[in-house]
Amino acid sequence: MDSLSGFVVFNRVAETRSFVAAGQSLGISASAVGKRVARLESRLGVRLFHRSTRSITLTAEGMLFLERSRRILAEIEATEQELSQASETPSGRLRISLPQVTGLVMPALADFMALYPQIELDLEFTDRMVDIVGEGFDVVMRGGQPQDSRLKAKFLGHFQHCLVASPAYLEERGTPLHPRDLAGHTCLHYRFPSNGKLETWPLRQDHPEQAYDIPISMVCNHVETRICFAINNRGITCLPNFAVRRELTAGTLVSVLDEFIERRGSFYLLWPSGRQVPPKLRVFIDFMLERVFADRPVSHTGS
């Protein structure tokens, strides 16, 4: 603690270039300032200041020590702020961008709201690529491996794609036994809002150079729309398994071609890089890591 006090006194003298001014700002006498600087120089074995009756200037060693001590004091101050925030009740507005996967996140978000009533959730569900910093989001949830080095990321978990249709549709049109059988079916597709491209169905190919003929019978950018169409016997669609877990359990939809599905997706939480994470964001990240994809593989290290 005496060393830390010496750092503080030394920094104040370096800033004011005066023992008197430094003492006044610290609430101690000029002589006490001089004694602490002298003890610090004695302990370090170097002179930190050139002293004259008119001025005080830093030596070369003093300039080096000032740079290092400022860094040390800044880290101590940041740590104090983090510990202080940790004791605060999380509160305030939390702006979040989420993909249109409400079935995955809504139960967790509802429970989070009940647990932290002083946090105001501002939710935007969209599949477009948002500018986290420019648009003022605190955190976003997105699929795929993060690429932006300006952002911090936490891995949430993996999910599997599946092809689904209603039992009535399959009874009428027949159950496809191989991806090439899809050529004779009504297929419901997803278009990415960010680039306008259709999502490729993740089907293993017998010959990579030969793509399957998958008819484009309907296109939209909404999960619930495709689920509704599929339940109402309008065709086969490709969806993440968590989006149709309830329908698969109830039997209103059934999966097909499971053995040919070869790709799985992943979700991450992303937020702007920075030294401090406010309590409202910290508790949200921890809560979502615990609740979403609770059965994710424990061996995955994430980011």
Buried (B, 14 or more C-beta within 10 A) or exposed (E): EEEEBBBBBBBBBBEBEBBEBBBBEBEBEBEBBBBBBEBBBEEBEBBBBEEEEEEBEBBEBBEEBBEEBBEEBEEEEEEEEBEEBEEEEBBEEBBBBBBBBBBBBEEBBEEBEEEBEEBEBEBEBBBEBBEBEEEEBBBBBBBEEBEBEEBBBBBBBBBBBBBBBBEEBBEEBEBBEEBBBBEEBBBBBBBEEEEEEEBEBBBEEEEEEEEBEBBEBBEBBEBEBBBEBBBEBBBBBBBBBBBBBEBBEEEBBBBBBEEBBEEEBBBBBBBBEEEEBBBBBBBBBEBBBEBBBEEBEEEEEEE
